Amino acid sequence: MSSPTTISLDAMGGDVGPSVVVGGVKDYLKRHDGAGVRFLMHGDAAAIEAEIARVGLDPAVVEVRHTDKVVAMDEKPAQAMRRGKGSSLWNAVEAVKTGEAAAAVSAGNTGALMAISKLILRMAAPGLERPALVASWPTIKGGHTAVLDVGANIDSDAAQLIEFAIMGEAFQSAVHGVERPRVGLLNVGSEDMKGHEEVREAHRILREGGFNLHYHGFVEGTDLATGVVDVVVTDGFTGNIALKTAEGTARLISGLLRESLSSSLTSKLGALIALPALKRMRDRIDPNAINGGPLLGLNGLVVKSHGGANARGFGSAVRIAVDLGRSDYLAKVAGNLKRLDAVFDHSAHAAPEGVAAGENLQ
């Protein structure tokens, strides 16, 4: 019998804390086969156990680890690294390092999670500067496109963009089951001469290099949701703006649709008839349905949940952690990153000494 997959959870992170985390585990077990999965929950034991009893979660699948120390949502990454040891966030990641857990999930402070995860787990290969944050983007074909980076690395050179391509390809295969993901570089046009120097250099190397990637070439912003590629690579500045624009647009569409369908008796009757289709549409564009952004590039698995996610959203992040924990993602990335060393001198783009990972995150 195979050993269980253990997921370590920061039960105090996010806007709400234990109620969403415990509810998220309950939601995950309701929607997915939870056989062979157990959870470590780090935080205020009394609050966690009260939520376990409230939602009717089987205590046998949960081990509660008490700590009264919490990293605040507005705490600076450098402060979190100095003062965060023993906190629920720190302990959740520490369990991955010690081998107690296959992956950690937190809805807490993004910059602090990034910095603490890098400090505890280190990067998967020499020269990797900091993790990349990936988002799963729904497409009109019914699947998902992995988009990275969406906020961890504001400036990215050609070597980093190729690192993102390697990590994103392995993620898409592990989490969404795409056998040979197609990879594209986000640009302002599809022609070779378009874009800045770094994206053109990354394009040239990906097209000519021996990374065993199915490289498609340049893609544009309109391609993010079309499914023309399975992985879209960009810098964190552009990716974060694109992600938040998409989330805002989804809320706008939902609001306009709700307003239109409740504007008259005829509209309400039409909405009643179309209710099943409308529910399917809502589920497709609901950010909670695809919540959970792994920090790719670490020597271990950490998943960031949106701080404002509900229980369903946190359950989605748990699903990603379980899928990654059961996959060969880390081994696959390690193999391709070794090939990258032959192309670039990673020391040329390492972070300046004393700059903490995640320092520029909000």
CORLIN-V15719 format. One record per residue. RES is the residue in one letter. D_FIRST is the distance of its C-alpha to the first C-alpha in Angstrom with 1 decimal. Layout:
# CORLIN-V15719
RES/D_FIRST  RES/D_FIRST
This chain:
# CORLIN-V15719
M/0.0  S/3.8  S/6.6  P/9.1  T/12.2  T/15.2  I/18.7  S/21.7  L/24.7  D/28.4  A/29.3  M/33.1  G/33.6  G/35.6  D/38.6  V/37.1  G/34.2  P/31.8  S/32.7  V/31.7  V/28.6  V/27.3  G/28.6  G/26.9  V/23.5  K/24.4  D/25.7  Y/22.6  L/20.4  K/23.2  R/23.5  H/20.0  D/16.5  G/15.4  A/11.9  G/9.7  V/13.2  R/15.1  F/18.7  L/21.0  M/24.6  H/27.5  G/31.0  D/33.2  A/30.9  A/33.5  A/33.8  I/30.1  E/29.5  A/32.5  E/31.1  I/27.7  A/29.7  R/32.1  V/29.7  G/27.4  L/24.3  D/21.5  P/21.8  A/18.2  V/17.1  V/19.9  E/21.1  V/24.8  R/26.4  H/30.2  T/32.8  D/36.3  K/36.9  V/36.9  V/37.9  A/40.7  M/40.6  D/44.0  E/43.3  K/44.1  P/41.3  A/43.2  Q/43.6  A/39.9  M/39.0  R/41.6  R/40.9  G/37.4  K/35.4  G/33.6  S/33.9  S/31.2  L/31.2  W/31.2  N/28.4  A/26.2  V/26.7  E/26.4  A/22.8  V/22.0  K/24.1  T/22.4  G/18.9  E/18.0  A/17.9  A/17.4  A/20.6  A/23.6  V/25.8  S/29.4  A/32.3  G/34.7  N/37.5  T/36.8  G/38.9  A/37.4  L/33.8  M/34.8  A/36.6  I/34.1  S/31.2  K/33.2  L/34.3  I/30.9  L/28.7  R/31.6  M/31.9  A/29.7  A/32.7  P/36.1  G/38.8  L/36.7  E/38.9  R/36.8  P/34.0  A/34.7  L/34.1  V/33.0  A/33.6  S/32.4  W/35.6  P/35.9  T/37.8  I/40.1  K/37.8  G/35.1  G/32.7  H/32.8  T/34.4  A/33.1  V/36.2  L/36.5  D/37.9  V/38.8  G/40.3  A/38.9  N/41.4  I/44.8  D/46.3  S/44.3  D/45.7  A/44.8  A/42.1  Q/40.4  L/40.6  I/39.0  E/36.2  F/35.7  A/35.6  I/32.9  M/30.7  G/31.5  E/30.6  A/27.1  F/26.7  Q/27.9  S/25.5  A/22.4  V/23.4  H/25.7  G/24.2  V/27.6  E/27.2  R/30.4  P/31.9  R/35.7  V/37.1  G/40.5  L/42.7  L/44.5  N/48.2  V/51.6  G/52.0  S/50.6  E/53.3  D/52.6  M/55.4  K/54.2  G/52.6  H/52.9  E/52.6  E/49.0  V/47.6  R/49.7  E/48.5  A/44.9  H/45.7  R/47.3  I/44.5  L/41.8  R/43.9  E/44.7  G/41.7  G/38.8  F/35.9  N/34.4  L/34.9  H/36.3  Y/39.3  H/41.5  G/44.2  F/45.9  V/45.3  E/47.3  G/46.7  T/47.1  D/44.1  L/41.6  A/40.9  T/41.8  G/38.6  V/40.6  V/38.1  D/34.5  V/35.1  V/38.4  V/39.2  T/41.9  D/43.0  G/42.0  F/45.5  T/45.7  G/42.1  N/42.5  I/45.8  A/44.4  L/41.4  K/43.6  T/46.2  A/43.6  E/42.4  G/46.0  T/46.9  A/44.0  R/45.4  L/48.9  I/48.0  S/46.3  G/49.3  L/51.8  L/50.0  R/49.9  E/53.5  S/54.6  L/52.8  S/54.3  S/57.8  S/59.3  L/58.8  T/58.4  S/55.8  K/53.9  L/54.0  G/52.8  A/49.9  L/48.9  I/48.9  A/46.9  L/44.4  P/41.3  A/42.1  L/43.1  K/39.7  R/37.9  M/40.3  R/39.7  D/35.9  R/36.4  I/38.8  D/37.4  P/36.4  N/33.7  A/31.9  I/31.4  N/31.3  G/29.4  G/30.6  P/28.4  L/30.3  L/29.8  G/30.6  L/29.0  N/26.8  G/24.1  L/23.6  V/26.0  V/27.0  K/30.5  S/31.1  H/34.7  G/36.3  G/37.8  A/34.7  N/34.1  A/30.9  R/30.1  G/30.9  F/28.6  G/25.8  S/26.5  A/26.2  V/22.9  R/21.7  I/23.0  A/21.3  V/17.8  D/18.7  L/20.0  G/17.2  R/14.8  S/17.5  D/19.3  Y/22.4  L/23.2  A/23.0  K/25.1  V/27.7  A/28.0  G/28.9  N/31.6  L/33.1  K/33.8  R/36.0  L/37.8  D/38.9  A/41.0  V/42.9  F/43.5  D/44.4  H/42.1  S/44.3  A/47.0  H/45.3  A/43.4  A/44.1  P/47.2  E/46.6  G/46.4  V/45.3  A/42.1  A/39.5  G/40.0  E/43.5  N/44.9  L/42.5  Q/43.5
